[in-house]
């Protein structure tokens, strides 16, 4: 008897599922409801979508033209590659250039330019720099190269931190002693606090990250709601998710009833993944400060390895070759202003000209989640007539 093609079955199931969230009629119906409801807004809505994945949804599916003029999106700092300062990229570069080191990171980080070059440049100079699709591959690389120091340049928000903790646990359990961690795990609430508390902030609603919320829970936004009393909705990534979330925010604003809602309830809960939170708590603690590209130093906005695991801390193991100095960004690049919501990619004079995905000047163009990358790939047709992108 011929066996069923399970891959085909799975693909059909996936397509059927996605079609419901990308249904043109549903999207247009939600757009009509948004336009009708927006007429009752007392003031324009300036919504920050924190996550770069949401930015790409807005651009890829052409949702911005479906919104009324009094609903505007401001792009946030929720791209872990985009917010990485040059100083930390320089540290990765310096570690990679050391003898008997294999430096491992995730794909997007290879192209981000530091002041000494990118990790891709380090590789062209002879450094053994590798990217992995799953960080768990680090364990096999370490076992295959017992005489090498395997350094994991770990990045990401609350979403990816449990994986780094799990790798460290495996290293301890399996007595693997040649793996070291350069930790660049950051937290979502502190930069939002920094942005919302700035005197020039115009943001009056948030679409909160979904993948982060799967791990940390929607509860992490509760203090922001209490302090700033603005609508907050945790949204999924599909077009229907986004349109529904926008409508939820508008209804909150109309009724002057700001609250924390979970649109992405099929995945996100208020408490989050408590098991993942426990393993993070076991191995990590908040650091004193972290420099965010475009935002500067933000206290307790990142994580560090607890002192009892300092033998695995690459920043301590390689302390003699690492500079701690801050490094300024390219003055022509406005990536920092974009991450703070001060401007859009089209407002940058080098966007789409000397700064492209092939030759990026800033991290917002490098990362697959970056706002500049999204605008470059999908958004030229939305460029204002007087913007630098069309001049």
ROMI-886660 format. One line per field, with one value per residue (C-alpha): residue number from 1; z, y, x. Coordinates in nm, 2 decimals. Example, Ala and Ser with C-alpha at 12.3 -4.5 7.8 and 13.67 -1.06 7.14 Angstrom:
BEGIN
seq c(1 / 2)
w c(0.78 / 0.71)
v c(-0.45 / -0.11)
u c(1.23 / 1.37)
//
This chain:
BEGIN
seq c(1 / 2 / 3 / 4 / 5 / 6 / 7 / 8 / 9 / 10 / 11 / 12 / 13 / 14 / 15 / 16 / 17 / 18 / 19 / 20 / 21 / 22 / 23 / 24 / 25 / 26 / 27 / 28 / 29 / 30 / 31 / 32 / 33 / 34 / 35 / 36 / 37 / 38 / 39 / 40 / 41 / 42 / 43 / 44 / 45 / 46 / 47 / 48 / 49 / 50 / 51 / 52 / 53 / 54 / 55 / 56 / 57 / 58 / 59 / 60 / 61 / 62 / 63 / 64 / 65 / 66 / 67 / 68 / 69 / 70 / 71 / 72 / 73 / 74 / 75 / 76 / 77 / 78 / 79 / 80 / 81 / 82 / 83 / 84 / 85 / 86 / 87 / 88 / 89 / 90 / 91 / 92 / 93 / 94 / 95 / 96 / 97 / 98 / 99 / 100 / 101 / 102 / 103 / 104 / 105 / 106 / 107 / 108 / 109 / 110 / 111 / 112 / 113 / 114 / 115 / 116 / 117 / 118 / 119 / 120 / 121 / 122 / 123 / 124 / 125 / 126 / 127 / 128 / 129 / 130 / 131 / 132 / 133 / 134 / 135 / 136 / 137 / 138 / 139 / 140 / 141 / 142 / 143 / 144 / 145 / 146 / 147 / 148 / 149 / 150 / 151 / 152 / 153 / 154 / 155 / 156 / 157 / 158 / 159 / 160 / 161 / 162 / 163 / 164 / 165 / 166 / 167 / 168 / 169 / 170 / 171 / 172 / 173 / 174 / 175 / 176 / 177 / 178 / 179 / 180 / 181 / 182 / 183 / 184 / 185 / 186 / 187 / 188 / 189 / 190 / 191 / 192 / 193 / 194 / 195 / 196 / 197 / 198 / 199 / 200 / 201 / 202 / 203 / 204 / 205 / 206 / 207 / 208 / 209 / 210 / 211 / 212 / 213 / 214 / 215 / 216 / 217 / 218 / 219 / 220 / 221 / 222 / 223 / 224 / 225 / 226 / 227 / 228 / 229 / 230 / 231 / 232 / 233 / 234 / 235 / 236 / 237 / 238 / 239 / 240 / 241 / 242 / 243 / 244 / 245 / 246 / 247 / 248 / 249 / 250 / 251 / 252 / 253 / 254 / 255 / 256 / 257 / 258 / 259 / 260 / 261 / 262 / 263 / 264 / 265 / 266 / 267 / 268 / 269 / 270 / 271 / 272 / 273 / 274 / 275 / 276 / 277 / 278 / 279 / 280 / 281 / 282 / 283 / 284 / 285 / 286 / 287 / 288 / 289 / 290 / 291 / 292 / 293 / 294 / 295 / 296 / 297 / 298 / 299 / 300 / 301 / 302 / 303 / 304 / 305 / 306 / 307 / 308 / 309 / 310 / 311 / 312 / 313 / 314 / 315 / 316 / 317 / 318 / 319 / 320 / 321 / 322 / 323 / 324 / 325 / 326 / 327 / 328 / 329 / 330 / 331 / 332 / 333 / 334 / 335 / 336 / 337 / 338 / 339 / 340 / 341 / 342 / 343 / 344 / 345 / 346 / 347 / 348 / 349 / 350 / 351 / 352 / 353 / 354 / 355 / 356 / 357 / 358 / 359 / 360 / 361 / 362 / 363 / 364 / 365 / 366 / 367 / 368 / 369 / 370 / 371 / 372 / 373 / 374 / 375 / 376 / 377 / 378 / 379 / 380 / 381 / 382 / 383 / 384 / 385 / 386 / 387 / 388 / 389 / 390 / 391)
w c(0.00 / -0.09 / 0.21 / 0.24 / 0.17 / 0.52 / 0.40 / 0.15 / 0.42 / 0.65 / 0.38 / 0.30 / 0.66 / 0.70 / 0.39 / 0.51 / 0.85 / 0.70 / 0.44 / 0.73 / 0.86 / 0.52 / 0.38 / 0.16 / 0.25 / 0.62 / 0.60 / 0.40 / 0.63 / 0.93 / 0.74 / 0.70 / 1.07 / 1.15 / 0.93 / 1.08 / 1.44 / 1.38 / 1.32 / 1.69 / 1.80 / 2.01 / 1.89 / 1.63 / 1.73 / 1.71 / 1.76 / 1.82 / 1.69 / 1.90 / 1.71 / 1.37 / 1.27 / 1.30 / 1.09 / 0.81 / 0.83 / 0.79 / 0.49 / 0.32 / 0.31 / 0.23 / 0.54 / 0.59 / 0.30 / 0.44 / 0.76 / 0.81 / 0.83 / 1.20 / 1.27 / 1.23 / 1.31 / 1.47 / 1.44 / 1.77 / 1.90 / 1.89 / 1.65 / 1.85 / 1.56 / 1.51 / 1.86 / 1.89 / 1.95 / 1.75 / 2.07 / 2.12 / 1.76 / 1.80 / 2.10 / 1.89 / 1.61 / 1.86 / 2.01 / 1.66 / 1.57 / 1.87 / 1.81 / 1.85 / 1.87 / 1.68 / 1.71 / 1.66 / 1.62 / 1.43 / 1.06 / 1.06 / 1.30 / 1.04 / 0.83 / 1.10 / 1.06 / 1.37 / 1.36 / 1.29 / 1.03 / 1.04 / 1.15 / 0.78 / 0.74 / 1.03 / 0.85 / 0.53 / 0.74 / 0.85 / 1.16 / 1.21 / 1.23 / 1.19 / 1.20 / 1.31 / 1.26 / 1.60 / 1.89 / 2.01 / 1.72 / 1.94 / 2.16 / 1.86 / 1.74 / 2.08 / 2.10 / 1.75 / 1.84 / 2.19 / 2.15 / 2.04 / 2.24 / 2.12 / 2.18 / 2.14 / 2.06 / 2.20 / 2.10 / 2.14 / 2.37 / 2.62 / 2.33 / 2.28 / 2.63 / 2.75 / 2.46 / 2.58 / 2.94 / 2.81 / 2.62 / 2.93 / 3.13 / 2.88 / 2.90 / 3.28 / 3.27 / 3.00 / 3.14 / 2.83 / 2.93 / 2.60 / 2.54 / 2.64 / 2.62 / 2.51 / 2.64 / 2.46 / 2.58 / 2.63 / 2.78 / 2.62 / 2.90 / 2.99 / 2.64 / 2.61 / 2.94 / 2.81 / 2.49 / 2.66 / 2.93 / 2.68 / 2.65 / 2.27 / 2.28 / 2.08 / 2.12 / 2.27 / 2.21 / 2.18 / 1.98 / 2.20 / 2.07 / 2.05 / 2.06 / 2.36 / 2.53 / 2.47 / 2.70 / 2.94 / 2.94 / 2.88 / 3.24 / 3.17 / 3.01 / 3.31 / 3.48 / 3.15 / 3.14 / 3.50 / 3.45 / 3.11 / 3.08 / 2.71 / 2.51 / 2.48 / 2.26 / 2.22 / 1.85 / 1.63 / 1.30 / 1.04 / 0.85 / 1.02 / 1.36 / 1.30 / 1.17 / 1.46 / 1.71 / 1.56 / 1.59 / 1.96 / 2.03 / 1.86 / 2.07 / 2.38 / 2.29 / 2.19 / 2.53 / 2.72 / 2.86 / 2.82 / 2.91 / 2.83 / 2.59 / 2.42 / 2.06 / 2.01 / 2.27 / 2.06 / 2.17 / 2.44 / 2.80 / 3.08 / 3.28 / 2.99 / 2.99 / 3.35 / 3.28 / 3.04 / 3.30 / 3.57 / 3.36 / 3.27 / 3.64 / 3.73 / 3.50 / 3.44 / 3.64 / 3.52 / 3.43 / 3.56 / 3.22 / 2.85 / 2.56 / 2.30 / 1.95 / 1.93 / 2.29 / 2.48 / 2.82 / 2.98 / 3.33 / 3.40 / 3.04 / 2.97 / 3.13 / 3.24 / 3.36 / 3.73 / 3.91 / 3.98 / 3.61 / 3.54 / 3.40 / 3.10 / 3.06 / 2.74 / 2.85 / 3.16 / 2.98 / 2.71 / 2.92 / 2.83 / 2.46 / 2.49 / 2.47 / 2.68 / 2.49 / 2.32 / 1.95 / 1.76 / 1.46 / 1.11 / 1.12 / 0.78 / 0.92 / 1.11 / 1.25 / 1.60 / 1.53 / 1.36 / 1.66 / 1.89 / 1.66 / 1.57 / 1.20 / 0.93 / 0.70 / 0.42 / 0.62 / 0.61 / 0.32 / 0.26 / 0.26 / -0.07 / -0.20 / -0.02 / 0.23 / 0.08 / 0.20 / -0.01 / 0.14 / 0.47 / 0.67 / 0.97 / 1.15 / 1.06 / 0.70 / 0.78 / 0.99 / 0.82 / 1.09 / 1.05 / 0.96 / 0.68 / 0.53 / 0.54 / 0.37 / 0.11 / 0.03 / 0.03 / 0.08 / -0.20 / -0.34 / 0.00 / 0.00 / 0.03 / -0.28 / -0.10 / 0.08 / 0.03 / -0.11 / -0.41 / -0.46)
v c(0.00 / 0.34 / 0.55 / 0.89 / 1.19 / 1.34 / 1.64 / 1.73 / 1.68 / 1.91 / 2.17 / 2.17 / 2.20 / 2.49 / 2.66 / 2.62 / 2.77 / 3.06 / 3.14 / 3.22 / 3.48 / 3.62 / 3.63 / 3.94 / 3.98 / 3.96 / 4.21 / 4.46 / 4.41 / 4.49 / 4.79 / 4.92 / 4.88 / 5.06 / 5.35 / 5.38 / 5.35 / 5.60 / 5.88 / 5.87 / 5.91 / 6.23 / 6.25 / 6.07 / 5.73 / 5.69 / 5.32 / 5.17 / 4.82 / 4.71 / 4.40 / 4.41 / 4.11 / 4.33 / 4.60 / 4.34 / 4.23 / 4.59 / 4.64 / 4.30 / 4.28 / 4.65 / 4.72 / 5.08 / 5.21 / 5.03 / 5.25 / 5.60 / 5.90 / 5.94 / 5.60 / 5.60 / 5.34 / 5.42 / 5.15 / 5.03 / 4.88 / 4.52 / 4.39 / 4.23 / 4.28 / 4.64 / 4.75 / 4.59 / 4.87 / 4.87 / 4.83 / 4.48 / 4.39 / 4.50 / 4.26 / 3.97 / 4.07 / 4.07 / 3.74 / 3.58 / 3.69 / 3.51 / 3.19 / 2.86 / 3.03 / 2.93 / 3.21 / 3.12 / 3.34 / 3.37 / 3.46 / 3.82 / 3.92 / 3.82 / 4.13 / 4.40 / 4.65 / 4.75 / 5.01 / 4.73 / 4.55 / 4.29 / 3.92 / 3.85 / 4.06 / 3.87 / 3.55 / 3.68 / 3.76 / 3.40 / 3.39 / 3.08 / 3.24 / 3.03 / 3.09 / 2.82 / 2.77 / 2.62 / 2.72 / 2.36 / 2.28 / 2.45 / 2.13 / 1.92 / 2.17 / 2.18 / 1.80 / 1.79 / 2.06 / 1.98 / 2.19 / 2.50 / 2.76 / 2.78 / 3.12 / 3.18 / 3.54 / 3.51 / 3.77 / 3.82 / 3.93 / 3.71 / 3.48 / 3.33 / 3.36 / 3.02 / 2.85 / 3.00 / 2.88 / 2.53 / 2.52 / 2.62 / 2.35 / 2.09 / 2.20 / 2.16 / 1.83 / 1.69 / 1.84 / 2.04 / 2.30 / 2.46 / 2.66 / 3.02 / 3.27 / 3.64 / 3.73 / 4.01 / 3.91 / 4.21 / 4.28 / 4.45 / 4.66 / 4.89 / 5.04 / 5.10 / 5.28 / 5.48 / 5.58 / 5.65 / 5.87 / 6.09 / 6.44 / 6.42 / 6.09 / 6.10 / 5.73 / 5.67 / 5.30 / 4.98 / 4.66 / 4.44 / 4.16 / 3.82 / 3.58 / 3.76 / 3.73 / 3.36 / 3.32 / 3.61 / 3.64 / 3.95 / 4.04 / 4.21 / 4.50 / 4.55 / 4.81 / 5.01 / 5.01 / 5.13 / 5.41 / 5.54 / 5.44 / 5.37 / 5.08 / 4.78 / 4.47 / 4.16 / 4.08 / 3.79 / 3.83 / 3.76 / 4.04 / 3.96 / 3.95 / 4.30 / 4.45 / 4.30 / 4.44 / 4.79 / 4.77 / 4.66 / 4.96 / 5.20 / 5.07 / 5.12 / 5.47 / 5.56 / 5.44 / 5.59 / 5.25 / 5.17 / 4.81 / 4.52 / 4.28 / 3.96 / 3.93 / 3.64 / 3.43 / 3.11 / 3.12 / 3.39 / 3.38 / 3.63 / 3.43 / 3.30 / 2.99 / 2.95 / 2.66 / 2.88 / 3.16 / 2.93 / 2.81 / 3.18 / 3.27 / 2.99 / 3.10 / 3.48 / 3.80 / 4.16 / 4.35 / 4.70 / 4.86 / 4.79 / 5.03 / 5.02 / 5.16 / 5.48 / 5.48 / 5.48 / 5.32 / 5.18 / 5.04 / 4.68 / 4.63 / 4.32 / 3.99 / 3.86 / 3.52 / 3.48 / 3.49 / 3.12 / 3.06 / 3.31 / 3.03 / 3.02 / 3.40 / 3.51 / 3.87 / 3.76 / 3.48 / 3.73 / 4.04 / 4.12 / 4.17 / 4.34 / 4.71 / 4.86 / 5.19 / 5.31 / 5.36 / 5.62 / 5.52 / 5.65 / 6.01 / 5.97 / 5.68 / 5.75 / 5.40 / 5.53 / 5.78 / 5.51 / 5.28 / 5.56 / 5.64 / 5.98 / 5.92 / 5.67 / 5.50 / 5.73 / 6.03 / 5.90 / 6.06 / 5.74 / 5.50 / 5.31 / 5.49 / 5.44 / 5.22 / 4.90 / 4.54 / 4.46 / 4.75 / 4.84 / 5.13 / 5.06 / 4.76 / 4.84 / 4.76 / 4.45 / 4.26 / 4.06 / 4.22 / 4.57 / 4.86 / 4.98 / 4.63 / 4.61 / 4.95 / 4.87 / 4.53 / 4.63 / 5.00 / 5.21 / 5.25 / 5.40 / 5.66 / 6.02 / 6.23 / 6.46 / 6.19 / 6.11 / 5.77 / 5.93 / 6.24)
u c(0.00 / 0.13 / 0.22 / 0.06 / 0.28 / 0.29 / 0.49 / 0.22 / -0.05 / 0.14 / 0.19 / -0.18 / -0.27 / -0.03 / -0.16 / -0.52 / -0.43 / -0.23 / -0.50 / -0.74 / -0.50 / -0.42 / -0.77 / -0.82 / -1.19 / -1.13 / -0.84 / -1.05 / -1.35 / -1.12 / -0.98 / -1.34 / -1.41 / -1.08 / -1.17 / -1.52 / -1.39 / -1.11 / -1.36 / -1.43 / -1.07 / -1.02 / -0.65 / -0.43 / -0.29 / 0.08 / 0.14 / 0.48 / 0.52 / 0.81 / 0.91 / 1.08 / 0.87 / 0.56 / 0.72 / 0.78 / 0.42 / 0.30 / 0.52 / 0.51 / 0.13 / 0.07 / -0.13 / -0.02 / -0.23 / -0.53 / -0.52 / -0.68 / -0.45 / -0.50 / -0.35 / 0.03 / 0.30 / 0.63 / 0.90 / 1.05 / 1.38 / 1.26 / 1.53 / 1.82 / 2.07 / 1.97 / 2.03 / 2.37 / 2.63 / 2.96 / 3.16 / 3.02 / 3.06 / 3.43 / 3.46 / 3.33 / 3.57 / 3.87 / 3.77 / 3.74 / 4.09 / 4.24 / 4.44 / 4.25 / 3.91 / 3.59 / 3.34 / 2.97 / 2.67 / 2.34 / 2.34 / 2.24 / 2.53 / 2.79 / 2.73 / 2.68 / 2.97 / 3.17 / 3.45 / 3.70 / 3.48 / 3.22 / 3.25 / 3.23 / 3.55 / 3.71 / 3.64 / 3.80 / 4.11 / 4.14 / 3.92 / 3.71 / 3.36 / 3.05 / 2.68 / 2.44 / 2.07 / 2.03 / 2.25 / 2.24 / 2.49 / 2.75 / 2.77 / 2.87 / 3.12 / 3.28 / 3.30 / 3.46 / 3.71 / 3.83 / 4.15 / 3.96 / 3.78 / 3.42 / 3.28 / 2.91 / 2.82 / 2.47 / 2.21 / 1.84 / 1.56 / 1.37 / 1.28 / 1.63 / 1.77 / 1.64 / 1.83 / 2.15 / 2.07 / 2.00 / 2.33 / 2.52 / 2.33 / 2.43 / 2.79 / 2.79 / 2.60 / 2.83 / 3.15 / 3.22 / 3.47 / 3.57 / 3.25 / 3.23 / 2.94 / 2.96 / 2.62 / 2.42 / 2.07 / 1.85 / 1.51 / 1.21 / 1.06 / 1.36 / 1.41 / 1.03 / 1.05 / 1.34 / 1.15 / 0.82 / 0.98 / 1.17 / 1.04 / 1.00 / 0.80 / 0.47 / 0.38 / 0.04 / -0.01 / 0.20 / 0.18 / 0.39 / 0.62 / 0.47 / 0.76 / 0.90 / 0.56 / 0.55 / 0.85 / 0.82 / 0.44 / 0.23 / 0.27 / 0.60 / 0.41 / 0.18 / 0.41 / 0.42 / 0.05 / 0.02 / 0.27 / 0.18 / -0.19 / -0.17 / -0.33 / -0.11 / -0.20 / 0.02 / -0.03 / 0.04 / 0.24 / -0.02 / -0.20 / -0.53 / -0.36 / -0.22 / -0.55 / -0.74 / -0.49 / -0.51 / -0.89 / -0.85 / -0.62 / -0.86 / -1.15 / -0.95 / -0.87 / -1.22 / -1.36 / -1.06 / -1.00 / -0.63 / -0.55 / -0.32 / -0.49 / -0.36 / -0.47 / -0.23 / -0.40 / -0.35 / 0.01 / 0.07 / -0.05 / -0.03 / 0.22 / 0.43 / 0.65 / 0.74 / 0.98 / 1.18 / 1.18 / 1.31 / 1.62 / 1.70 / 1.67 / 1.91 / 2.19 / 2.14 / 2.09 / 2.03 / 2.34 / 2.41 / 2.38 / 2.38 / 2.45 / 2.17 / 2.23 / 2.04 / 1.93 / 2.26 / 2.31 / 2.00 / 2.03 / 1.93 / 1.82 / 2.03 / 2.14 / 2.47 / 2.59 / 2.58 / 2.92 / 2.91 / 2.93 / 3.21 / 3.44 / 3.21 / 3.20 / 3.39 / 3.41 / 3.61 / 3.81 / 3.92 / 3.92 / 4.28 / 4.19 / 3.85 / 3.80 / 3.51 / 3.50 / 3.18 / 3.20 / 3.00 / 2.78 / 2.83 / 2.70 / 2.52 / 2.32 / 2.00 / 1.95 / 1.96 / 1.68 / 1.47 / 1.50 / 1.38 / 1.08 / 1.21 / 1.21 / 1.13 / 1.39 / 1.28 / 1.40 / 1.76 / 1.96 / 2.17 / 1.87 / 1.86 / 2.16 / 2.49 / 2.31 / 2.15 / 2.13 / 2.43 / 2.63 / 2.47 / 2.59 / 2.37 / 2.23 / 1.87 / 1.96 / 2.16 / 1.91 / 1.63 / 1.40 / 1.53 / 1.30 / 1.53 / 1.55 / 1.17 / 1.13 / 1.39 / 1.23 / 0.87 / 0.82 / 0.95 / 0.60 / 0.50 / 0.77 / 0.65 / 0.71 / 0.96 / 1.15 / 1.52 / 1.42 / 1.25 / 1.47)
//
